[in-house]
Amino acid sequence: MRALLAAGLVALATIPARAQPIAGEAALCRNGSTAILVEIAGLKDRAGELRVELYPDTDPEFLGDKNKLIAEGKTFRRISIPVPPTGRAVVCLGIPAPGRYSLAVIHDREADRKFDFRRDGIAFPGNPRLMLGKPPASKAWVTVPPGLNRLAVRLQYYDGFLGAGPVRHPVDE
């Protein structure tokens, strides 16, 4: 147990100085639980909230209705935080068990809990280039071994005919 705790604390110590304090389920990222520490870069502005969402790794369930997933006993986890006033956001998300999942990070600029592709930002593990429409679950997979896992993502925003991409001058860099 001490080795797991020490490993978790060493991993947390490697977060860049420009990062913000850990939000979400921070205690899980400090105690050796299976968790993902997500560093979110590329904010367009400081409005609204950020959501980190965990889904099953299949296309029909990825970005699916949370109530249906929960009713069927399938994986769904969400952490929502206000956009931090400075720097990058760092969010800890507890994972139910080691395995493969799909993950999405959403910058809900109006904090209305509705995704508007023309206004809001979105990111996935591996930072795939996005076109219009939902990407396949395989573009958002994250394999989570036991313990603390780190993940860096870059938000993308709708950019007309080009689909979505990172903003030129993010407010967090």
CORURUR-V864634 format. One record per backbone hydrogen bond with DSSP energy under -0.5 kcal/mol. CO is the residue of the C=O (numbers start at 1). NH is the residue of the N-H. If there is no record, write none. Layout:
BEGIN
co=CO nh=NH
co=CO nh=NH
END
This chain:
BEGIN
co=1 nh=5
co=2 nh=6
co=3 nh=7
co=4 nh=8
co=5 nh=9
co=6 nh=10
co=7 nh=11
co=8 nh=12
co=9 nh=13
co=10 nh=14
co=11 nh=14
co=12 nh=15
co=16 nh=19
co=18 nh=88
co=21 nh=90
co=23 nh=92
co=24 nh=26
co=25 nh=28
co=25 nh=29
co=26 nh=29
co=26 nh=30
co=27 nh=30
co=27 nh=31
co=28 nh=33
co=33 nh=35
co=34 nh=95
co=35 nh=149
co=36 nh=38
co=36 nh=93
co=37 nh=39
co=37 nh=151
co=38 nh=40
co=38 nh=91
co=39 nh=41
co=39 nh=153
co=40 nh=89
co=41 nh=155
co=43 nh=171
co=48 nh=83
co=49 nh=108
co=50 nh=81
co=51 nh=53
co=51 nh=106
co=52 nh=79
co=53 nh=104
co=54 nh=77
co=55 nh=102
co=58 nh=61
co=58 nh=62
co=61 nh=64
co=65 nh=69
co=66 nh=70
co=67 nh=71
co=68 nh=72
co=69 nh=74
co=70 nh=73
co=75 nh=56
co=77 nh=54
co=79 nh=52
co=81 nh=50
co=88 nh=20
co=89 nh=40
co=90 nh=23
co=91 nh=38
co=92 nh=25
co=93 nh=36
co=99 nh=144
co=101 nh=142
co=102 nh=55
co=103 nh=125
co=104 nh=53
co=105 nh=123
co=106 nh=51
co=106 nh=108
co=107 nh=109
co=107 nh=121
co=108 nh=49
co=108 nh=111
co=114 nh=116
co=115 nh=117
co=116 nh=119
co=116 nh=120
co=117 nh=158
co=120 nh=158
co=121 nh=107
co=122 nh=156
co=123 nh=105
co=124 nh=127
co=130 nh=164
co=136 nh=139
co=137 nh=140
co=138 nh=141
co=140 nh=103
co=142 nh=101
co=142 nh=144
co=143 nh=145
co=144 nh=99
co=147 nh=35
co=149 nh=37
co=151 nh=39
co=153 nh=41
co=156 nh=122
co=157 nh=165
co=159 nh=162
co=160 nh=163
co=162 nh=164
co=163 nh=159
co=164 nh=130
co=165 nh=157
co=167 nh=170
co=170 nh=173
END
